[in-house]
Amino acid sequence: MNFTFSEKYESYVSEGTIQLRIPKHLFHTQFIEQAEIIAQSYEQKLNELAAFCLADPSFSKCYPEQTVHSISEQLGEPIVYIDQAGGVLTYTQHTLDRDHIIDIEFVGALESFFSVSIDG
């Protein structure tokens, strides 16, 4: 996996369909390996992620007609911000609506999800 430093984001940013961002101060082997695991396992975790969203009361209220399958199809590719606890998946190009950004916080390398926020 290749990373280049972005002055704009003050992070190292990966190339590819899933954009991974690692802050400059965390850019070392442990977090690079975590980013690689996230990139490799994202597709396998997508249904679990969608089920987590569906179980969230705020998400279900905002998107009442959705199913695990429809959420999985409409989230699109995330921007993944890596931090010490895990990180945040940010969806700016989803097709659930046109107005909101969806952030989902996770632990480790997508080991579990613990927060959904809808902003916009």
C-alpha positions in Angstrom: 0.0 0.0 0.0 1.4 3.4 -1.0 1.0 6.5 1.1 1.9 10.1 0.3 1.9 13.0 2.6 -0.9 15.6 2.2 -0.2 19.1 3.5 -4.0 19.7 3.2 -4.9 16.9 5.6 -1.7 16.9 7.6 -1.8 13.1 7.1 -0.4 10.4 5.0 -3.1 9.4 2.4 -3.3 6.1 0.6 -4.1 5.7 -3.1 -7.0 3.3 -4.1 -10.7 3.0 -3.9 -10.8 3.3 -0.1 -8.9 6.3 1.0 -7.0 5.8 4.2 -5.6 8.8 6.2 -3.0 8.4 8.9 -2.0 11.5 10.9 1.6 12.4 10.6 2.3 11.7 14.2 0.9 8.1 13.9 2.6 7.2 10.7 4.6 4.2 11.6 4.5 0.4 11.2 1.6 -0.3 13.6 -0.8 2.1 12.0 0.3 1.2 8.4 -0.4 -2.4 9.2 -3.8 -1.5 10.7 -4.7 0.5 7.6 -3.7 -2.5 5.4 -6.0 -4.8 7.4 -8.9 -2.3 7.2 -8.5 -2.1 3.4 -8.4 -5.9 3.1 -11.3 -6.6 5.4 -13.7 -3.7 4.6 -15.8 -5.6 2.1 -16.2 -8.6 4.5 -17.3 -6.2 7.3 -19.8 -4.3 5.2 -22.9 -6.3 6.2 -21.9 -6.1 9.9 -21.4 -2.3 9.5 -24.8 -1.9 7.8 -26.5 -4.0 10.6 -24.9 -1.7 13.1 -26.2 1.4 11.3 -29.7 -0.1 11.1 -29.7 -0.8 14.8 -28.9 2.8 15.6 -32.1 4.7 16.5 -30.9 8.0 14.9 -29.9 6.2 11.7 -33.2 4.3 11.5 -35.2 7.4 12.1 -33.3 9.3 9.3 -33.5 6.3 6.9 -36.6 4.3 7.9 -37.0 2.3 4.8 -33.5 0.8 4.6 -32.3 -2.8 5.0 -28.9 -4.2 5.6 -28.6 -5.0 1.9 -29.7 -1.5 0.8 -27.4 0.2 3.2 -24.5 -1.9 2.1 -25.1 -1.0 -1.5 -25.6 2.7 -0.9 -22.8 3.6 1.5 -20.2 3.9 -1.2 -16.5 4.1 -0.5 -15.4 5.6 2.8 -12.6 7.9 3.8 -11.0 6.1 6.7 -9.3 8.2 9.4 -7.0 6.2 11.5 -6.4 7.1 15.2 -5.1 5.4 18.3 -8.4 3.8 19.2 -9.3 2.7 15.7 -10.8 5.4 13.6 -13.7 6.8 11.7 -15.3 5.8 8.4 -16.7 8.9 6.7 -19.2 8.6 3.9 -19.5 11.7 1.8 -20.6 10.1 -1.5 -23.3 7.7 -0.2 -26.6 7.6 -2.0 -28.9 7.3 1.0 -29.7 11.0 0.6 -28.0 14.1 -0.8 -27.7 16.2 2.3 -25.8 14.3 5.0 -22.3 13.0 5.8 -22.3 9.8 7.8 -19.5 9.0 10.2 -19.1 5.6 11.9 -16.5 5.2 14.6 -14.7 1.8 15.0 -12.3 0.1 17.3 -9.0 -1.5 16.1 -9.0 -2.7 12.5 -12.8 -2.7 12.1 -13.1 -5.1 15.1 -16.3 -3.4 16.3 -18.4 -0.3 15.7 -19.5 2.0 18.4 -21.0 5.3 17.1 -23.0 6.5 14.1 -23.4 10.2 13.5 -25.3 11.9 10.7 -24.3 15.5 9.9 -25.6 17.9 7.4 
